[in-house]
Amino acid sequence: LTYQEVVACEDSSKWKAAKKEEMDSLRKNKTWELVDHQAGKKLVTCKWLFKIKEGIEGV
């Protein structure tokens, strides 16, 4: 699912909470560091992807 699909669905509050939890974990573990963009350097981009888990753990 894309972010646009997630925020438009009826469970959007759950998806937003999961995203916040993930971001908090990334910050806590110092997974990355924000730096100023330097001219001539290529930026690393990213995007959120969401998956509905199926089976016992994804119920």
Secondary structure, 3 states (H helix, E strand, C coil): CCHHHHHHCCCHHHHHHHHHHHHHHHHHCCCCCCCCCCCCCCCCCCCCCCCCCCCHHHC
